[in-house]
Amino acid sequence: MSETQPEAVEVFTTGPTWRAVGLEMTTEARADEVLALASDKCTPVVGDTENGVFHYEDRSGAVVVFDVVDEALADIHQDFNASTPVEARWVEMADGFILADVLAGRGSEQVLGRAALGLRGGLLNQVGRGDEGRLALAALAQRVELYATAADYAASETAQTFAQAGEGAAKEPADTLPTFISMGAVSIVNQQGAHAGAVLAGRINAAEMHSNTLTGQNFWVLELNVGFPVTACVAENDIEGRPRANQVLAGEFLMLATRR
């Protein structure tokens, strides 16, 4: 008679966006160990121990966010402390999202892009409340492609897809650099709920390898121009080759924001 095998425990700290900041923990025991270390060193962002948001920021820039509601831990999620701010105005949505217009500058009415973003401190959002200020935008990679040159990108299937995706007449593939399409914003407009997914293509301005001190996992931090500044994070093993300035990064990302 065979012994009954225990059911596998699904660990939530797996997948590309956790790897993107060096925080993938593939077993329950490892997740408990790392998150306990992070929680011991976390600091309040907004609110208090009854209802608030706390975060642990690693020297690598990776952030673990703890959402507390009614003195109980309601959610844990990953983030990155992007440093390059953009001017924006936004409306707060349900479930910790905002719908933001990225502006050309302070006081400007020129909109460079619209995005649905996960906002740190999101559980304290007031749905429908508008605000404006500076946001630093982080893009955690879900699927990426790296192109050595803009010409290589223009010849890609991704560039051809983006060329057909915009409103009005189709663009030439080369003219889709940069591209930023917030699928979450499209979902909001279509009244299908908010999420932070986006597709983009941008030229790399700077590339640096970071190492998460909690886990030892390496990830790339890439400063991109997607029509406005975005900091992309990609796990070392989730990208082919070594990213460098003036190369092109494209793919699917989870978009997060921190107020500056």
N, C-alpha and C positions, 0 to 999 in steps of 0.2 A: 504494500500500500504506500503510495507516494505521499510525502508531506505537503501540506498546503503552503504555498509560497506567500509571503506577505506582499501586500499591494505596494507598488512603488509610490513613494511620496513625491508629488509634483512640487518642485522648488521654484518659487516665483522669481528668484534672482538669476535667471538664466536668459540667454538670448542676446542678440547683437547690441541692443541699446545698453545693457548692463556691461557687456564686454567693452563697449565704446569708451567707458571711463574706468576700465580695469576693475570692475566690481562683480564679475560673474562668479557666483558660488553655485556649484552644481549638486551639492548634497545639502540636506537639511542641517546636518551637524556643522558643516563649514559655514553656512549662512548664519546660523545661530552664533557661532564664534565671532565672525567678522562684525556682524551687526551689534553684538554686545559691546565689542571694543569701540565701535563708532558711537553708540549711545552714551557710553561713559564719558565721552569727550565732546558731546554735542552742546551747542549754545542756542539760546532762543533767538528766533528771527522776528516773530510777531506773536502777540498773545501771551499766555501764561501756561502753567502746568495743567490747568483745567481745560482750556481750549486754546491751543496754540500750535505753532510750527517751530520745530527745532532742527538744526542741521549740524552735521559733522562735515567739515571741509578738510580734505586731505591736502598734503603739500603739493600733490600733483594737480590740484584744481578740482578733482572729483568731489562730489558732494552727495551725502546721504541725507535725505529729508524725512523727518518723522512728523507725521500729522497726529495731533492729540485732540480728541473730542470727548468731553465729559470725563476727563481724567483717564481715558483709555486710548491706547494706540490704535488709530483708525487706518493708517496707511503708511507704507514706507516706499519711497521711490528714489530714483537716481537723478542726478543733475550735474552740471559743470559750471564752474565759476568763470564765465566768459568775462573778458575785461574791456572789450571795445563797445562803447555805448552808441545807441542811435536815439534820435528824438522820435517820439511816438505819441499818439493819443489812442485810447482804447476804451472799450466797454467790457465790463465784467460779465462773464457767462456762468452758467451752472457748472458744478463739479470742478472748480478750480481753473477754468480756462478764461482767457480773454480774447477778444477779437480786436486786433491792433492794426492801425495804419502807421506804417513807417514813413517818416517825413524827411524832406530834404535838409531840414535844419530847424533850429528853434524859431518858432513863430511862422514857419513856412506852411503854406497850404498845399505844396506839391507833395503828392503821395508817391513814394517809391515802390511800395508794395503793401499788400494786406495779408495778415497771417493770423491764424488761430494758434495760440501759444499756451502751454502749461506755465502758470506763474507760481513761483515759489511763494508760499504763504496763501495758496489758493483756497484752502478751506475757509478762510475768513472773508472771502469775496462776498460782495453784495450784488446780486444779480441785477443788471441794468445800470449800475453806477458807472459813470464815465470819469475818466481821469487822463492826465497827460504827464509826460516827463521823459526821463531817459531810461531805456531798457538795454541790457546786454543780452544778446541772443545766442543760444547754444543749440547746435544741431547734432543730435546723437544718431550715428549711422545705423541704418537697418540693412541697406544694400548699397554698395558703392562701386563705381567704375573710375579708374584713373587713366587719364590720357596724357601722353608725353607732350603733345602740342595742341594748340587750338585747331590746327588742320586735322589732326587725328580725331579730335572730338567732332568736328563738323562732318566727318565721313562716317560717323557712328549711327547705329540704329536709334540710339537715344536722342541725338540731335534731330533726326528726321521725325521722330515722334513728337518732340517738343515743337517742331516747326508746324505741325498740323493741329497742335493743341490750343493755340490762342484764338481769340475772337477775330472775325474778319478774314481777310485773305491770308493764305498760308505764307509763312516766312521762308527764307532760305535757311537751311540748317546752320550755316555759319553765323546767322544773325540771332541764333537762340542762346548765344553766350553774352551776358549771363541770362539765366532763367531762374525764376522762383515762382512756384505754384503751390499755394497752401491748400491741400485737399481738405483740411479741416475747415477753412473759411468757406470753401465751396459747399461743404456739408451743412454749415450753418445757414448759408443763403438758401439752400434747398430744404431747410427746416428738417434736417435729418440728424441734428445733434452735433455737438462740438467734439473734435478730437484734434490732436497736435501733429498729424501727419503732413508731410510736404515732400515735393520733389523739387530738385534744384540742380543747376549746373553753374559752376563758378570757377574763376581763375584763383589759384592758390597764391596768396601774397607772402605767406611764411609757413614753415612746417617745422614742428619740433616733437620729438619723442618724449613722453612723460611716463613715469612709472608710479603706479599706485602703491603707497607705502603700507596699506593694510593687507594687500594681496600679492604684491610683487608683479602684478600683470602690467604689461606695457600697452600704451595706446598713443596714437598720433593726435596732436592738436594742430589743426590747420586753419589759418586765418584766410577766409574766402571773401571774394567780392561777388555777390549774387545780385548786384544792383544796389546793395547796401551791405555793411559788414556783418558777417556771421562767423562764429567760431565753431568749426566742425570737429567732432571727436570720433575716431575710428580705431577699433581694436587693431593691434599690430598684425594679427594673422587674418584679418578680414579685408585686407587690401593687398593687391599684388604690386610688388615693387616698392620703391622708396620715394614717397612724395617729396617734391621740391617746388620751390617758387616758380611761377609761370606755367606749371602744369595745370590741367583742368580736372576737377573732381565733379562727378555727377552721381545722382542716385536718390534713394529714399531715406528720409530722416524724420526723427521725432524732434519737434521744435519746442524749446523751453526758454523762459525769460526770467531775468532777475532785474529788479528795479535798482537803478543807480542814483 
